[in-house]
Amino acid sequence: MVDDRLRCEACGHDFTSTDGIPGMFWPNDWEPGREDVTERIKAFYEKTPFPDYDGYDDVGSLIDKARRGLFAKLLDDQIPFGARVIECGCGTGQLSAFLSVASRTVVGADLCLNSLRLAHGFASKHSLENVHFLQMNLFRPCFKPGSFDLVISNGVLHHTSDPQLAFESISRLVKPGGYILIGLYHKYGRLATDVRRVLFNVSGDRFRFLDRHAVDPRVSTAKRIAWFMDQYKNPHESKHTVGEVLKWLDKAGFEFISALPKTTAFGTIGPDHRLFRKDRLGRAWERLLVNLRLVVTGHREGGFFIVIARKPAA
């Protein structure tokens, strides 16, 4: 590091640091004419950071609110102390900060500086020394392959120009025997959200009561706005299925471990669910039933699904 600059030993390029946040972002070097939505997405989240820190007064409130959610609680209970974790697309960094409390080294990476300012500010204010935030392009990670026990990218890849390429890029950061966790919009679970988006657009954003998160009185106005903008005004999103992700895993040499919701027809997720234990992959007809169920239920949390996979040990 030279003054407020960081120099890459491999190529000699200097990166600047802004407000204590290393700016390790390196633009895509794609052929002319190939779609690249990076700047559009960056501009959107610079204006509307998600999910914002409104309502998080201290570390205690962060832990309390995170552990009320089953998924965050399962993660915290099951990621070992001392693990090295990176969250690619951390937004305002709540999950990264939360996971760092239990003596884990966590890196939160995002392309949006305003989001990272909120994340870094919260961590600095509350002396969270195990979490580190930096600006990074997930298509061009600034870490060596095999640097992390767990790579998380939850709700991010579907906002990129090439989700499969993005997955391949961040999957290289997983060390042998480590895990990757990705959360994506579901092709069928997102249908109700798509219908609401059309209705909001033609009505001037009336009828927000159709989305319970957008009008929940228990949540601050700022967080309701952040949710509404992220769900209905985002300039780019794609939708996927477990079957599609399984092909990504095969190509990258990863083993399917588990999914939320489960891929089996009548599988449920409870407080004793083991995220990183090998689960049975549902047969094609079972996954079809899960897809049909998501048409009805998926919209409750934005039409989302999560896949966890393991990189074979060396």
ABEGO torsion letter per residue (X at the ends): XBEABBBBAAAGBBBBBBGGBBBABBBBBBBBGBBBAAAAAAAAAAABBOAEABGBABAAAAAAAAAABAAAAAAAAABBBGBBBBBBGAEAGAAAAAAAAAGBBBBBBBABAAAAAAAAAAAAAAGBAABBBBBBBAABBABBBGABABBBBBGAAAABABAAAAAAAAAAABBBGBBBBBBBBBAAAAAAAAAAAAAAAAAGGBGAAABAAAABAABBAAAAAAAAAAAAABABBBBBBAAAAAAAAAAAGBBBABBOBBABAABBBBAABBAABBBBBBBAAAAAAAAAAAAAAAAAAGGBBBBBBBBBBX
